[in-house]
Every structure is written in structure tokens, then in C-alpha cells.
Amino acid sequence: MTTTSQPDLSRRVGEQVGTKTYRLMGANGTPYESAIPGTLGGNRRRKLYGRLDCRAALAALARGGYARDRVFFADEATAEQAGYRPCAVCLPERYKAWKARQPAKATPPR
């Protein structure tokens, strides 16, 4: 009978074992490490953010190439302060509100 050794999970006071950190984007656009995972995902190139279960983002990830531009945010306020806009697919009401706040684009004369 073969026995496998179990890892020693005992720890001293104040010592953390296996602490996982998450890389989030701050309001100033600089990444930082957090013990708490982000609640929103975003695309660095397109400067948009949305829910982690967004069907458009999941489809883009499945096609490949999108993962390298993926960023994460703690909350919506941080994403918007970093210059990102809401996703029109998974956050349609927030997108409409954001769009209404944008300056009107000049249309060329006909």
C-alpha cells in the first residue's frame, strides 16, 4: 500500500498559506494586486467594461486573441474613472446613459 504525504497546512500566527491575488485596474489606469477578485471585466483596446458573464465577451474569448487585452475592475466607478465605457450588450441601460452624456458628433455637410 502506497501512502502519499499530505502537505503541512499548519501555520504560525499571521502567516498566510496559498494567498491568491488578482490583478485589477485602478481608477488611474494602473494595474494593482488585490486579495479580492474583480467584479467586472474589460477590454484594454476597446476601453469598455462589462459583466464577467457577458455573452459578447465570452464569445470573443472563445474566438481567441481577446484574453491578452482583458482587464478587471473592482467596480463600475473605478472602470469609468479609468476611462472605460459600459458594454452595450450586457449593460444596455448603463450604456444608454453613458452614450447620452457624450458630446454630439458633428455631421459633415451634404
C-alpha positions in Angstrom: 0.0 0.0 0.0 1.4 3.3 -1.1 0.8 6.4 1.1 1.1 9.9 -0.2 2.4 12.6 2.1 -0.1 15.4 2.9 1.0 19.0 2.9 1.5 20.6 6.2 -1.4 23.0 6.5 -0.5 24.2 10.0 0.7 27.8 10.1 2.0 30.3 12.6 0.0 33.3 13.7 0.0 35.9 11.0 1.4 33.6 8.3 -0.7 33.2 5.1 -0.6 30.0 3.2 -1.5 30.0 -0.5 -2.8 33.5 -0.7 -4.2 34.2 -4.1 -4.0 37.7 -5.6 -5.8 39.2 -8.6 -4.6 41.9 -10.9 -7.1 44.7 -11.2 -7.1 48.0 -13.0 -7.2 51.1 -10.8 -9.0 54.4 -11.5 -5.8 55.9 -12.8 -5.4 53.0 -15.3 -2.5 51.4 -13.4 -2.8 47.7 -12.5 -2.6 46.6 -8.9 -2.8 43.4 -6.9 -5.9 42.7 -4.8 -6.9 39.9 -2.5 -10.5 40.3 -3.8 -11.3 39.3 -7.4 -12.7 42.0 -9.8 -16.5 42.1 -10.3 -16.2 43.4 -13.9 -14.1 42.6 -16.9 -13.0 44.9 -19.6 -11.1 45.2 -22.9 -8.0 47.4 -22.8 -8.0 48.2 -26.5 -11.7 49.0 -26.9 -11.9 50.7 -23.5 -15.1 49.0 -22.4 -16.2 47.1 -19.4 -19.0 44.7 -18.6 -20.2 41.7 -16.6 -18.0 38.7 -16.3 -20.7 36.5 -17.8 -21.3 38.9 -20.8 -22.2 36.8 -23.9 -20.2 39.1 -26.2 -17.1 38.9 -24.1 -17.4 35.1 -23.7 -17.8 34.8 -27.5 -14.7 37.0 -28.1 -12.7 34.9 -25.6 -13.8 31.7 -27.3 -12.5 33.1 -30.7 -9.1 33.8 -29.1 -7.0 36.9 -29.1 -9.2 38.8 -26.6 -7.6 37.4 -23.5 -4.4 39.4 -23.8 -6.4 42.6 -23.7 -8.6 41.6 -20.8 -8.6 43.7 -17.6 -10.6 43.5 -14.4 -12.2 46.2 -12.2 -13.3 46.2 -8.6 -16.5 48.2 -9.5 -18.1 50.4 -12.2 -16.9 53.7 -10.7 -13.3 52.6 -11.0 -13.8 51.4 -14.6 -15.4 54.7 -15.6 -12.7 56.8 -13.8 -10.1 54.8 -15.8 -11.8 55.9 -19.0 -13.8 52.8 -19.9 -17.4 52.8 -21.1 -20.2 50.3 -20.3 -20.8 47.3 -22.6 -23.9 47.8 -24.8 -24.6 44.0 -24.7 -24.6 43.2 -21.0 -25.2 46.7 -19.5 -27.6 48.2 -22.0 -29.2 50.7 -19.7 -25.8 51.9 -18.4 -24.5 52.1 -21.9 -27.5 54.3 -23.0 -26.9 56.6 -20.0 -23.2 56.8 -20.9 -24.0 57.5 -24.6 -26.4 60.3 -23.6 -23.7 62.0 -21.7 -21.3 62.0 -24.7 -20.9 65.2 -26.8 -22.8 65.1 -30.1 -20.6 64.3 -33.1 -20.6 66.9 -35.8 -22.1 65.6 -39.1 -20.4 66.6 -42.3 -22.4 69.0 -44.6 -24.2 67.4 -47.5 
